Amino acid sequence: MSCPEGARLKAPPQFSHSLLTRRGFSRTMPEETKSIMNRRISLKTSILLGSSFLALAASARAQQDFSKVEIKATQVSKNIYMLEGAGGNIGVSAGPEGILIVDDQFAPLAPKIEAALKQLNPGKLKFVLNTHHHGDHTGGNPHFGREAHIIAHTNVRKRLRKGPGESQPGLPIITFDDSLSVHFNGEEIKMLHVGPGHTDGDSIVHFTGANVLHMGDSFFSGRFPNIDLAGGGDVRGFIRNVEEGLKKIPADAKIIPGHGPLSTLKEMREFHAMLVETSGVVEKAVAAGKTLDQIQAEGLPEKWKGWAAPMINASRWLEILYRGLTRK
């Protein structure tokens, strides 16, 4: 596949990284059958949870007046910028070879994003990197994909693809399984796939020369995250991915979260502490035999209440933790 002039791609080495009891079934049903039924029940609840979140997000998009959204640009380091509007934060590399963006928010915002990019650099957009498949990060793909190469993990293309056909608008045309590098604007820009966490196609992007990372939705700064259980997400995997990031991210790095303000390792450590403590609350309650309703009624410690956001409040976060931690 040909690549835009001034850029080259390479794949570097791999980056390591009772319902039944209450209804009286437990005494007569074989253990193998009970296990299968429990897995089916867990799968159905995960699918319902994911589907309801997607329906809520779709409803929010339908009701939102994108004409009022303004795109704000913040210089992060050197030629790297962060764009904020509606949806996930956008990372930008703007330099002599043109423009590369990480994620592209909602489709109706594409013209505004395009205008903001032109204010940063008059050059051509050459690459779009998708951190995962959700529409608030990939909605602009069909627009920007007309002139730029879209790159993402293999699972992102699979989840964005609608039925048969290889030439659907907005699909990534370059995919990878473990890691990939784009050499652009004088630095190596690495995409690193992490294990199932927010979804099963999550990647982080490292601007190695500028010492900036775009975490995608593996990091929500100062707020409860969404974990898409129906989209391959995993609660324990999500926490593990954050822990691994804390071990490997340079101490002085700037971090663009999927949602929330520009951050550093300080905010990411606070995020990890929230994940560990709140998941611990739910695990302890589950071990004590408490139901989801009881857990939600008891709530979370006061210090975490400020982490609630319109889409993911404390009750919703507790439900995600409960469904994820009890899934077989």
Secondary structure by P-SEA (a helix, b strand, c coil): ccccccbbbbbcccccccccccccccccccaaaaaaaaaaaaaaaaaaaaaaaaaaaaaaaaacccccbbbbbbbcccccccccccccbbbbbbcccbbbbcccccccaaaaaaaaaaaaccccccbbbbcccccccccccccccccbbbbbcaaaaaaaccccccccccccccccccccccccccbbbbbbbbccccccbbbbbbccccccccccccccccbbbbbcccccccaaaaaaaaaaaaacccccccccccccccccaaaaaaaaaaaaaaaaaaaaaaaacccaaaaaaacccccccccccccccaaaaaaaaaaaaacc
